[in-house]
Amino acid sequence: MSRPDTPQLNIRSSFARERAGELARSTGLTTTQIVEDALRAYLPPSWGPPHIKLIRKGALLVRPRRGREVSLDDANAALDETRSEQR
Protein backbone atom coordinates (compact mmCIF):
# COMPACT_ATOMS: atom_id res chain seq x y z
CA MET A 1 0.00 0.00 0.00
CA SER A 2 1.50 3.36 -1.02
CA ARG A 3 1.53 6.44 1.15
CA PRO A 4 -0.03 9.66 -0.11
CA ASP A 5 2.52 12.30 -1.07
CA THR A 6 1.56 15.23 1.18
CA PRO A 7 3.70 18.36 1.29
CA GLN A 8 5.22 19.14 4.69
CA LEU A 9 7.11 21.99 6.25
CA ASN A 10 9.13 21.34 9.39
CA ILE A 11 9.54 24.36 11.66
CA ARG A 12 12.60 24.05 13.87
CA SER A 13 12.32 27.48 15.46
CA SER A 14 10.51 27.29 18.80
CA PHE A 15 9.55 30.97 18.51
CA ALA A 16 8.01 30.50 15.05
CA ARG A 17 6.14 27.37 16.13
CA GLU A 18 4.77 29.01 19.30
CA ARG A 19 3.83 32.26 17.54
CA ALA A 20 2.08 30.46 14.68
CA GLY A 21 0.15 28.42 17.25
CA GLU A 22 -0.83 31.55 19.23
CA LEU A 23 -2.06 33.27 16.08
CA ALA A 24 -3.97 30.17 15.00
CA ARG A 25 -5.74 29.93 18.37
CA SER A 26 -6.59 33.64 18.50
CA THR A 27 -7.88 33.83 14.91
CA GLY A 28 -9.55 30.46 14.58
CA LEU A 29 -7.43 29.63 11.53
CA THR A 30 -5.17 26.63 11.19
CA THR A 31 -1.43 26.94 11.65
CA THR A 32 -1.04 26.13 7.95
CA GLN A 33 -3.31 29.04 7.01
CA ILE A 34 -1.32 31.39 9.26
CA VAL A 35 1.99 30.34 7.66
CA GLU A 36 0.54 30.59 4.13
CA ASP A 37 -0.81 34.11 4.80
CA ALA A 38 2.52 35.21 6.27
CA LEU A 39 4.42 33.88 3.25
CA ARG A 40 2.03 35.56 0.82
CA ALA A 41 2.51 38.90 2.59
CA TYR A 42 6.30 38.65 2.83
CA LEU A 43 8.36 40.93 0.61
CA PRO A 44 12.12 40.53 0.68
CA PRO A 45 14.08 43.65 1.61
CA SER A 46 15.16 45.69 -1.38
CA TRP A 47 18.21 47.84 -2.01
CA GLY A 48 16.20 50.66 -3.54
CA PRO A 49 14.93 51.27 -7.00
CA PRO A 50 16.27 48.75 -9.53
CA HIS A 51 17.63 51.49 -11.79
CA ILE A 52 20.28 52.44 -9.22
CA LYS A 53 23.31 50.25 -9.71
CA LEU A 54 25.75 50.14 -6.81
CA ILE A 55 29.40 49.23 -7.11
CA ARG A 56 31.76 48.08 -4.40
CA LYS A 57 34.56 50.43 -3.33
CA GLY A 58 36.42 48.57 -0.62
CA ALA A 59 33.90 47.74 2.11
CA LEU A 60 31.34 50.27 0.82
CA LEU A 61 28.62 50.10 -1.81
CA VAL A 62 28.47 53.40 -3.71
CA ARG A 63 26.79 54.82 -6.77
CA PRO A 64 29.00 54.85 -9.84
CA ARG A 65 30.49 58.21 -10.75
CA ARG A 66 28.61 60.18 -13.39
CA GLY A 67 29.24 63.67 -14.63
CA ARG A 68 31.93 65.99 -13.36
CA GLU A 69 34.42 65.20 -10.65
CA VAL A 70 34.35 67.16 -7.42
CA SER A 71 37.77 68.10 -6.14
CA LEU A 72 38.70 68.02 -2.46
CA ASP A 73 38.96 71.81 -2.42
CA ASP A 74 35.45 72.17 -3.90
CA ALA A 75 34.02 69.71 -1.36
CA ASN A 76 35.71 71.48 1.57
CA ALA A 77 34.49 74.87 0.35
CA ALA A 78 30.92 73.58 0.10
CA LEU A 79 31.14 72.09 3.59
CA ASP A 80 32.54 75.32 5.05
CA GLU A 81 29.75 77.33 3.38
CA THR A 82 27.06 75.01 4.74
CA ARG A 83 28.55 75.09 8.24
CA SER A 84 28.71 78.89 8.27
CA GLU A 85 25.03 79.08 7.20
CA GLN A 86 23.99 76.81 10.08
CA ARG A 87 25.52 79.05 12.78
N, C-alpha and C positions, 0 to 999 in steps of 0.2 A: 504494500500500500504506500503510495507516494504522499509526501507532505506538501501542503499548499505553500507556494512561494509568496510569503507576505513580507513586505518591506518593513525594516526595523531601524530604529535609531537608538543607540545606546548613549545615555547621558552620564558621563562620569563625574561631572561637577555636582557636588552636594548642594551648592547654592542654587544652580540652575534647576535641579530636580525639585528642591523645596519650593522655590519661587513659582515654578510652573504648577506645582500642586496647589499652592495657596491661591493662585489666580483661577485655577480650575474650580476650586471649591467656592470661591467668592462670586464667580460669574455663572456657574452652572454649566460651563462648557467642559469638554474633555481636555485632558492634558495635551492630546494630539492637536486639537483645535487651537489651543493656546500657542503651541509651538509653530503651527502652520501660519497663524495670524502674525506672529512676531517675525517670522522669516519673510512673509510677504511685505511687511512694512519696513524691513531693514534696507537701508541704503549705505553702501560702503563709503567711507570718508573720501572726499575728493581733494585734489591739489589745486582747485581753482578752475577757471574756464579752460576748456581743452585747447584753445588757441594760444595759450601762453606756454611756451616751451622753456623749461628750465634746464640749465646746464650746471655741471658740477665744477666748482672752483675750490679745490682742496676739500674741506669738510662742509662747505656751504653749497646750497643750490641757489643760483642766481639767474636773472633774466639775461639772455645774450645781449651784447652791446649792439645798439643800433644808433645811427646818426653820429653826431659829433662827439668827440672825446672831451671830457671835462678835466682840466688840469688841476693839480693840487692847489695851486694859487687861487684859481677860480672857486674851487670848493671852499677853501678857507675864507675867502672874501664873502661868499654867500652866507656862510655860517656866522661870521662876525656881524654882518648886516642884520641877520635875523635875531641874533642875541641882543644887539643894541636896540632893536625895535621892541623887544619884550621887557626891557627895563623901565 
